[in-house]
Amino acid sequence: MKLIGPFSQIIPLTGLPLKGALPDAQLTVIEDGGVVTHEGKILAVGDYNELRNQYSHALPVLIYGPAVLLPGFIDCHTHICFDGNRSRDYAMRIAGKTYLEIARAGGGIWDSVMKTRAASTETLRTNTAERANRHLQEGVTTIEVKSGYGLSINEEIKMLQAIRQAGELTKATLVPTCLAAHMMPKDYTGADYLEEVVAQLLPAIHCKRVDIFIEETAFSAAEALPYLLKAKELGFALTVHADQFSSGGSAIAIAAGALSADHLEASNENDITRLANADIVSVVLPGASLGLGMHYAPARKLLDAGACVAIASDWNPGSAPMGDLLLQAAVMSAAEKLSTAEVLAGLTVRAAKALDINNIGQLAEGFAADMQVYSTNDYRDLLYYQGKMKPSQVWKGGEKI
Protein backbone atom coordinates (compact mmCIF):
# COMPACT_ATOMS: atom_id res chain seq x y z
CA MET A 1 0.00 0.00 0.00
CA LYS A 2 1.32 3.46 -0.96
CA LEU A 3 0.39 6.99 -0.01
CA ILE A 4 1.44 9.29 -2.86
CA GLY A 5 1.62 13.04 -2.34
CA PRO A 6 1.29 15.78 -1.42
CA PHE A 7 0.03 17.26 -4.67
CA SER A 8 -0.65 20.96 -5.17
CA GLN A 9 -3.90 19.95 -6.85
CA ILE A 10 -5.69 16.72 -7.68
CA ILE A 11 -8.27 16.84 -10.48
CA PRO A 12 -10.10 13.52 -10.02
CA LEU A 13 -12.65 14.02 -12.84
CA THR A 14 -15.33 12.51 -10.61
CA GLY A 15 -18.99 13.48 -10.32
CA LEU A 16 -19.25 14.89 -13.85
CA PRO A 17 -22.24 14.26 -16.12
CA LEU A 18 -21.32 12.18 -19.13
CA LYS A 19 -23.32 14.32 -21.54
CA GLY A 20 -23.49 18.00 -22.32
CA ALA A 21 -21.51 21.17 -21.68
CA LEU A 22 -19.23 21.40 -18.64
CA PRO A 23 -18.27 24.70 -17.03
CA ASP A 24 -14.99 24.61 -15.16
CA ALA A 25 -16.86 25.25 -11.91
CA GLN A 26 -18.06 21.63 -12.06
CA LEU A 27 -14.52 20.31 -11.71
CA THR A 28 -13.56 19.01 -8.29
CA VAL A 29 -10.17 20.43 -7.25
CA ILE A 30 -8.48 18.86 -4.21
CA GLU A 31 -5.79 21.14 -2.79
CA ASP A 32 -2.79 19.59 -0.98
CA GLY A 33 -4.12 16.14 -1.81
CA GLY A 34 -2.91 12.58 -1.75
CA VAL A 35 -3.79 9.19 -3.21
CA VAL A 36 -3.65 5.80 -1.55
CA THR A 37 -3.07 2.87 -3.92
CA HIS A 38 -2.92 -0.88 -3.41
CA GLU A 39 -2.46 -3.72 -5.90
CA GLY A 40 -2.93 -1.43 -8.88
CA LYS A 41 -6.10 0.25 -7.68
CA ILE A 42 -7.00 3.44 -5.87
CA LEU A 43 -8.14 3.03 -2.27
CA ALA A 44 -8.68 6.68 -1.37
CA VAL A 45 -8.25 10.23 -2.65
CA GLY A 46 -8.39 13.30 -0.43
CA ASP A 47 -6.53 15.68 1.85
CA TYR A 48 -2.95 14.48 2.19
CA ASN A 49 -2.63 15.01 5.95
CA GLU A 50 -5.92 13.28 6.65
CA LEU A 51 -4.90 10.30 4.50
CA ARG A 52 -1.50 10.17 6.24
CA ASN A 53 -3.27 9.83 9.60
CA GLN A 54 -5.82 7.32 8.33
CA TYR A 55 -3.28 5.17 6.43
CA SER A 56 -0.28 5.55 8.74
CA HIS A 57 1.00 2.10 7.72
CA ALA A 58 1.10 2.99 3.99
CA LEU A 59 4.48 3.39 2.30
CA PRO A 60 4.94 7.13 1.66
CA VAL A 61 5.86 8.19 -1.88
CA LEU A 62 6.71 11.85 -1.52
CA ILE A 63 6.05 14.40 -4.25
CA TYR A 64 8.28 17.47 -4.13
CA GLY A 65 7.55 20.85 -5.67
CA PRO A 66 4.45 21.99 -7.54
CA ALA A 67 2.47 19.05 -8.90
CA VAL A 68 -0.98 18.54 -10.40
CA LEU A 69 -2.35 14.99 -10.50
CA LEU A 70 -4.80 13.81 -13.18
CA PRO A 71 -6.13 10.44 -14.33
CA GLY A 72 -4.20 8.93 -17.22
CA PHE A 73 -5.52 10.04 -20.59
CA ILE A 74 -7.48 7.60 -22.76
CA ASP A 75 -7.00 7.70 -26.52
CA CYS A 76 -10.12 5.98 -27.80
CA HIS A 77 -9.32 6.11 -31.55
CA THR A 78 -5.91 5.32 -33.07
CA HIS A 79 -4.37 3.44 -35.99
CA ILE A 80 -0.87 3.00 -34.54
CA CYS A 81 -0.34 -0.50 -35.98
CA PHE A 82 1.23 0.16 -39.37
CA ASP A 83 4.52 0.23 -41.25
CA GLY A 84 6.03 2.98 -43.36
CA ASN A 85 4.83 6.56 -43.62
CA ARG A 86 3.03 8.81 -46.08
CA SER A 87 5.20 11.92 -46.10
CA ARG A 88 4.90 11.99 -49.90
CA ASP A 89 1.11 12.20 -49.52
CA TYR A 90 1.46 15.05 -47.05
CA ALA A 91 3.81 17.00 -49.32
CA MET A 92 1.34 16.59 -52.18
CA ARG A 93 -1.57 17.66 -49.96
CA ILE A 94 0.04 20.87 -48.74
CA ALA A 95 1.06 21.58 -52.35
CA GLY A 96 -2.63 21.59 -53.26
CA LYS A 97 -3.34 18.07 -54.52
CA THR A 98 -6.76 16.60 -53.72
CA TYR A 99 -7.49 13.33 -51.93
CA LEU A 100 -8.40 11.66 -55.22
CA GLU A 101 -5.32 12.99 -57.01
CA ILE A 102 -3.11 11.61 -54.25
CA ALA A 103 -4.87 8.24 -54.41
CA ARG A 104 -4.50 8.10 -58.19
CA ALA A 105 -0.77 8.75 -57.75
CA GLY A 106 -0.51 5.64 -55.56
CA GLY A 107 -1.00 7.30 -52.20
CA GLY A 108 -3.78 7.20 -49.65
CA ILE A 109 -4.86 4.32 -47.42
CA TRP A 110 -3.85 1.74 -50.03
CA ASP A 111 -0.23 2.87 -49.80
CA SER A 112 -0.26 2.06 -46.08
CA VAL A 113 -1.98 -1.24 -46.82
CA MET A 114 0.80 -2.33 -49.15
CA LYS A 115 3.55 -1.30 -46.71
CA THR A 116 1.81 -2.95 -43.76
CA ARG A 117 1.17 -6.16 -45.68
CA ALA A 118 4.87 -6.32 -46.52
CA ALA A 119 5.85 -6.00 -42.85
CA SER A 120 6.23 -8.99 -40.56
CA THR A 121 4.16 -9.54 -37.45
CA GLU A 122 7.30 -8.82 -35.43
CA THR A 123 7.85 -5.48 -37.16
CA LEU A 124 4.25 -4.43 -36.62
CA ARG A 125 4.42 -5.54 -32.99
CA THR A 126 7.54 -3.45 -32.41
CA ASN A 127 6.14 -0.41 -34.23
CA THR A 128 2.91 -0.53 -32.27
CA ALA A 129 4.63 -0.93 -28.92
CA GLU A 130 7.05 1.93 -29.62
CA ARG A 131 4.18 4.29 -30.46
CA ALA A 132 2.20 3.11 -27.44
CA ASN A 133 5.20 3.70 -25.18
CA ARG A 134 5.62 7.23 -26.52
CA HIS A 135 1.94 7.83 -25.78
CA LEU A 136 2.43 6.40 -22.29
CA GLN A 137 5.32 8.77 -21.58
CA GLU A 138 2.94 11.59 -22.53
CA GLY A 139 0.33 10.45 -20.02
CA VAL A 140 -1.87 8.26 -22.25
CA THR A 141 -2.39 5.06 -20.28
CA THR A 142 -5.15 3.37 -22.33
CA ILE A 143 -5.01 3.25 -26.13
CA GLU A 144 -7.50 1.86 -28.63
CA VAL A 145 -5.68 0.38 -31.65
CA LYS A 146 -7.38 -0.46 -34.95
CA SER A 147 -6.42 -2.90 -37.64
CA GLY A 148 -7.47 -1.89 -41.16
CA TYR A 149 -4.23 -1.81 -43.13
CA GLY A 150 -4.42 -5.50 -43.92
CA LEU A 151 -7.72 -5.64 -45.81
CA SER A 152 -7.67 -9.40 -46.29
CA ILE A 153 -8.55 -12.20 -43.90
CA ASN A 154 -4.97 -13.29 -43.24
CA GLU A 155 -3.48 -9.79 -43.13
CA GLU A 156 -6.12 -8.51 -40.72
CA ILE A 157 -5.45 -11.50 -38.47
CA LYS A 158 -1.74 -10.66 -38.66
CA MET A 159 -2.39 -7.08 -37.60
CA LEU A 160 -4.61 -8.08 -34.67
CA GLN A 161 -2.00 -10.60 -33.56
CA ALA A 162 0.64 -7.86 -33.69
CA ILE A 163 -1.54 -5.55 -31.60
CA ARG A 164 -2.11 -8.27 -29.01
CA GLN A 165 1.61 -9.05 -28.86
CA ALA A 166 2.47 -5.35 -28.61
CA GLY A 167 0.45 -5.29 -25.42
CA GLU A 168 3.17 -7.45 -23.88
CA LEU A 169 5.82 -4.83 -24.74
CA THR A 170 4.13 -1.83 -23.14
CA LYS A 171 2.62 -1.01 -19.77
CA ALA A 172 -0.18 0.87 -21.54
CA THR A 173 -3.47 -0.94 -21.97
CA LEU A 174 -4.13 -1.63 -25.66
CA VAL A 175 -7.74 -2.09 -26.79
CA PRO A 176 -7.82 -3.78 -30.22
CA THR A 177 -10.53 -3.00 -32.79
CA CYS A 178 -11.11 -4.84 -36.07
CA LEU A 179 -11.33 -2.32 -38.90
CA ALA A 180 -11.27 -4.80 -41.76
CA ALA A 181 -13.96 -2.55 -43.29
CA HIS A 182 -11.58 0.40 -43.71
CA MET A 183 -12.06 0.50 -47.47
CA MET A 184 -12.81 -1.96 -50.27
CA PRO A 185 -9.55 -3.80 -51.02
CA LYS A 186 -8.35 -2.95 -54.49
CA ASP A 187 -7.24 -6.53 -55.06
CA TYR A 188 -10.44 -8.21 -53.81
CA THR A 189 -11.94 -10.51 -56.42
CA GLY A 190 -14.76 -12.20 -54.49
CA ALA A 191 -18.48 -11.49 -54.57
CA ASP A 192 -18.96 -9.71 -51.22
CA TYR A 193 -16.03 -8.58 -49.09
CA LEU A 194 -18.06 -7.69 -45.99
CA GLU A 195 -19.86 -11.04 -46.05
CA GLU A 196 -16.48 -12.75 -46.22
CA VAL A 197 -15.27 -10.74 -43.24
CA VAL A 198 -18.35 -11.75 -41.23
CA ALA A 199 -18.09 -15.41 -42.19
CA GLN A 200 -14.34 -15.96 -42.01
CA LEU A 201 -12.58 -13.18 -40.11
CA LEU A 202 -14.82 -12.21 -37.20
CA PRO A 203 -15.21 -15.76 -35.86
CA ALA A 204 -11.41 -16.20 -35.96
CA ILE A 205 -10.34 -13.16 -33.92
CA HIS A 206 -10.21 -12.48 -30.18
CA CYS A 207 -10.80 -8.73 -30.06
CA LYS A 208 -14.21 -7.50 -28.98
CA ARG A 209 -14.71 -4.41 -31.14
CA VAL A 210 -15.61 -3.85 -34.81
CA ASP A 211 -15.39 -0.62 -36.82
CA ILE A 212 -16.36 0.43 -40.35
CA PHE A 213 -15.60 3.52 -42.42
CA ILE A 214 -18.82 4.90 -43.90
CA GLU A 215 -17.91 7.25 -46.74
CA GLU A 216 -18.15 7.55 -50.50
CA THR A 217 -14.57 6.30 -50.81
CA ALA A 218 -15.17 3.37 -48.43
CA PHE A 219 -18.52 1.72 -47.62
CA SER A 220 -22.04 3.04 -48.04
CA ALA A 221 -24.62 3.34 -45.29
CA ALA A 222 -26.63 0.61 -46.97
CA GLU A 223 -23.65 -1.74 -46.80
CA ALA A 224 -22.60 -0.72 -43.32
CA LEU A 225 -25.79 -1.26 -41.32
CA PRO A 226 -26.26 -4.99 -42.03
CA TYR A 227 -22.53 -5.56 -41.48
CA LEU A 228 -22.65 -3.85 -38.11
CA LEU A 229 -25.79 -5.70 -37.04
CA LYS A 230 -24.22 -9.04 -37.96
CA ALA A 231 -21.09 -8.15 -35.99
CA LYS A 232 -23.28 -7.20 -33.06
CA GLU A 233 -25.05 -10.58 -33.25
CA LEU A 234 -21.63 -12.20 -32.98
CA GLY A 235 -21.02 -10.32 -29.73
CA PHE A 236 -18.85 -7.44 -30.92
CA ALA A 237 -19.11 -3.91 -29.57
CA LEU A 238 -19.38 -1.38 -32.36
CA THR A 239 -17.79 1.92 -33.33
CA VAL A 240 -18.07 3.78 -36.63
CA HIS A 241 -15.97 6.16 -38.72
CA ALA A 242 -18.83 8.56 -39.41
CA ASP A 243 -19.50 11.90 -41.11
CA GLN A 244 -15.88 12.67 -41.95
CA PHE A 245 -16.44 14.09 -45.42
CA SER A 246 -20.20 13.61 -45.84
CA SER A 247 -23.21 13.17 -43.58
CA GLY A 248 -25.03 9.88 -43.00
CA GLY A 249 -22.62 7.68 -41.08
CA SER A 250 -23.61 8.90 -37.62
CA ALA A 251 -27.24 7.93 -38.25
CA ILE A 252 -26.08 4.38 -39.03
CA ALA A 253 -23.94 4.31 -35.88
CA ILE A 254 -26.99 5.24 -33.81
CA ALA A 255 -29.23 2.75 -35.60
CA ALA A 256 -26.73 -0.05 -35.00
CA GLY A 257 -26.32 0.78 -31.30
CA ALA A 258 -22.64 1.67 -31.61
CA LEU A 259 -20.67 2.84 -28.59
CA SER A 260 -19.31 5.78 -30.55
CA ALA A 261 -19.47 7.70 -33.79
CA ASP A 262 -16.01 9.05 -34.64
CA HIS A 263 -14.87 12.01 -36.80
CA LEU A 264 -18.12 13.99 -37.36
CA GLU A 265 -16.46 16.87 -39.25
CA ALA A 266 -19.36 16.81 -41.74
CA SER A 267 -22.16 16.35 -39.20
CA ASN A 268 -25.09 18.70 -39.86
CA GLU A 269 -27.65 20.10 -37.44
CA ASN A 270 -29.88 17.03 -37.72
CA ASP A 271 -26.92 14.73 -37.08
CA ILE A 272 -25.94 16.78 -34.03
CA THR A 273 -29.44 16.57 -32.59
CA ARG A 274 -29.60 12.81 -33.14
CA LEU A 275 -26.20 12.27 -31.54
CA ALA A 276 -27.17 14.38 -28.54
CA ASN A 277 -30.39 12.43 -28.03
CA ALA A 278 -28.78 8.99 -28.36
CA ASP A 279 -26.74 6.92 -25.92
CA ILE A 280 -23.58 7.24 -27.98
CA VAL A 281 -20.23 8.99 -27.63
CA SER A 282 -19.30 11.57 -30.24
CA VAL A 283 -15.53 11.18 -30.70
CA VAL A 284 -13.85 14.17 -32.31
CA LEU A 285 -10.42 13.85 -33.90
CA PRO A 286 -8.57 17.18 -34.12
CA GLY A 287 -5.42 15.49 -35.38
CA ALA A 288 -7.16 14.56 -38.63
CA SER A 289 -8.39 18.13 -39.11
CA LEU A 290 -4.86 19.45 -38.56
CA GLY A 291 -3.34 16.92 -40.93
CA LEU A 292 -5.92 17.43 -43.67
CA GLY A 293 -6.13 21.19 -43.27
CA MET A 294 -9.89 21.10 -42.75
CA HIS A 295 -12.35 22.39 -40.18
CA TYR A 296 -12.79 20.67 -36.82
CA ALA A 297 -15.74 18.55 -35.87
CA PRO A 298 -18.49 20.73 -34.30
CA ALA A 299 -17.56 19.88 -30.73
CA ARG A 300 -19.06 23.07 -29.29
CA LYS A 301 -22.41 22.50 -30.97
CA LEU A 302 -22.42 18.85 -29.93
CA LEU A 303 -21.81 19.71 -26.29
CA ASP A 304 -24.38 22.51 -26.26
CA ALA A 305 -26.92 20.12 -27.78
CA GLY A 306 -26.27 17.67 -24.94
CA ALA A 307 -23.95 15.13 -26.55
CA CYS A 308 -21.20 13.13 -24.86
CA VAL A 309 -17.98 14.29 -26.54
CA ALA A 310 -14.64 12.49 -26.28
CA ILE A 311 -11.39 13.63 -27.90
CA ALA A 312 -8.98 11.20 -29.56
CA SER A 313 -5.82 11.50 -31.65
CA ASP A 314 -6.65 9.39 -34.75
CA TRP A 315 -2.87 8.73 -34.84
CA ASN A 316 -2.30 7.20 -38.28
CA PRO A 317 0.28 7.38 -41.08
CA GLY A 318 -1.89 9.46 -43.42
CA SER A 319 -4.13 12.18 -42.06
CA ALA A 320 -2.93 12.32 -38.43
CA PRO A 321 0.76 11.36 -38.13
CA MET A 322 1.53 13.65 -35.17
CA GLY A 323 -0.06 11.51 -32.47
CA ASP A 324 0.17 14.17 -29.75
CA LEU A 325 -3.19 13.89 -27.99
CA LEU A 326 -2.88 16.77 -25.52
CA LEU A 327 -1.49 19.19 -28.10
CA GLN A 328 -4.32 18.40 -30.51
CA ALA A 329 -6.97 18.76 -27.80
CA ALA A 330 -5.49 22.06 -26.62
CA VAL A 331 -5.40 23.56 -30.11
CA MET A 332 -8.95 22.40 -30.84
CA SER A 333 -10.19 23.82 -27.55
CA ALA A 334 -9.09 27.30 -28.60
CA ALA A 335 -10.82 27.01 -31.98
CA GLU A 336 -14.02 25.40 -30.70
CA LYS A 337 -14.16 27.29 -27.38
CA LEU A 338 -14.13 24.20 -25.21
CA SER A 339 -13.75 24.67 -21.47
CA THR A 340 -10.89 23.05 -19.58
CA ALA A 341 -13.42 20.76 -17.92
CA GLU A 342 -14.81 19.67 -21.30
CA VAL A 343 -11.35 18.89 -22.64
CA LEU A 344 -10.19 16.97 -19.58
CA ALA A 345 -13.45 15.00 -19.43
CA GLY A 346 -13.14 14.29 -23.16
CA LEU A 347 -9.69 12.81 -22.59
CA THR A 348 -10.66 10.73 -19.56
CA VAL A 349 -14.10 9.81 -18.24
CA ARG A 350 -15.97 10.40 -21.50
CA ALA A 351 -13.31 8.58 -23.51
CA ALA A 352 -13.68 5.65 -21.11
CA LYS A 353 -17.37 5.51 -22.02
CA ALA A 354 -16.44 5.29 -25.71
CA LEU A 355 -14.48 2.12 -24.89
CA ASP A 356 -17.11 0.85 -22.42
CA ILE A 357 -14.51 0.53 -19.67
CA ASN A 358 -15.85 1.57 -16.28
CA ASN A 359 -12.74 1.54 -14.04
CA ILE A 360 -10.51 4.11 -15.75
CA GLY A 361 -10.63 7.84 -16.40
CA GLN A 362 -11.25 8.95 -12.82
CA LEU A 363 -9.28 9.10 -9.59
CA ALA A 364 -11.68 7.39 -7.21
CA GLU A 365 -11.92 4.36 -4.96
CA GLY A 366 -11.86 1.12 -6.94
CA PHE A 367 -10.54 2.69 -10.14
CA ALA A 368 -7.25 1.68 -11.75
CA ALA A 369 -4.31 3.67 -10.41
CA ASP A 370 -3.56 5.12 -13.85
CA MET A 371 -2.27 8.60 -13.10
CA GLN A 372 -0.08 11.42 -14.40
CA VAL A 373 1.62 14.39 -12.76
CA TYR A 374 2.40 17.81 -14.22
CA SER A 375 5.00 20.08 -12.64
CA THR A 376 2.73 23.04 -12.00
CA ASN A 377 0.44 24.23 -9.24
CA ASP A 378 -2.47 25.12 -11.56
CA TYR A 379 -4.24 22.54 -13.74
CA ARG A 380 -5.20 25.26 -16.21
CA ASP A 381 -1.59 25.43 -17.37
CA LEU A 382 -2.04 22.23 -19.37
CA LEU A 383 -4.15 23.92 -22.04
CA TYR A 384 -2.55 27.34 -21.58
CA TYR A 385 0.75 25.90 -22.83
CA GLN A 386 -1.14 24.25 -25.71
CA GLY A 387 0.15 20.78 -25.07
CA LYS A 388 3.81 21.72 -24.70
CA MET A 389 3.72 20.86 -20.98
CA LYS A 390 4.15 17.10 -20.60
CA PRO A 391 3.78 14.91 -17.51
CA SER A 392 6.78 14.65 -15.22
CA GLN A 393 5.57 11.32 -13.79
CA VAL A 394 3.18 8.62 -15.01
CA TRP A 395 1.76 5.69 -13.07
CA LYS A 396 0.12 2.69 -14.69
CA GLY A 397 -1.74 0.36 -12.35
CA GLY A 398 0.01 1.98 -9.42
CA GLU A 399 3.45 1.36 -10.93
CA LYS A 400 5.60 4.36 -11.74
CA ILE A 401 6.67 4.31 -15.39
Secondary structure by P-SEA (a helix, b strand, c coil): ccccccccccccccccccccccccccbbbbccbbbbbccccccccccaaaaaaaaccccccccccbbbbbccccccccccccccccaaaaaaaaacccaaaaaaacccaaaaaaaaaaccaaaaaaaaaaaaaaaaaacccbbbbbccccccaaaaaaaaaaaaaaaaacccbbbbbbccccccccccccccaaaaaaccccccccccbbbbbbccccccccccaaaaaaaaaabbbbbbbcccccccaaaaaaaaccccccccccccaaaaaaaaaccccccccaaaaaaacccccaaaaaaaaccbbbbbccccccccccccaaaaaaaaaaaacccaaaaaaaacaaaaaaacccccccccccccccccccccccccccccccccccccbbbcccccc
